[in-house]
Amino acid sequence: MDVQFPAVGHWFRRPSGTVFEVVAVDEDDGTIEIQQFDGTVGELEIENWPQMLLLEISPPEDWSGSVDMDPDDYVGTKEGEMPSGFHDPLEFLDNL
């Protein structure tokens, strides 16, 4: 099994099913910063990476996993329609 080097922007799945994205690699400190699909941020040691039995995966299609929003937040929108300000996250926050 080939071990994938942790590259920023790549997504991985742990044997437990947990999905995360590599958001930073600090070779000087020997750490990898990750963000899990639910938004939790964590840090891994580079030296432990090869033993983690990770599977590189495509990014999830459902982007809402790491965004703290419920379907009720979209009241009044048509199905499939993006809420106003979606293209600019700061504009969307101002509308809340």
Summary of the structure (lengths in Angstrom):
residues: 96
radius of gyration: 16.6
end to end distance: 47.2
largest distance: 49.2
contacts: 192
relative contact order: 0.15
helix: 21%
strand: 26%
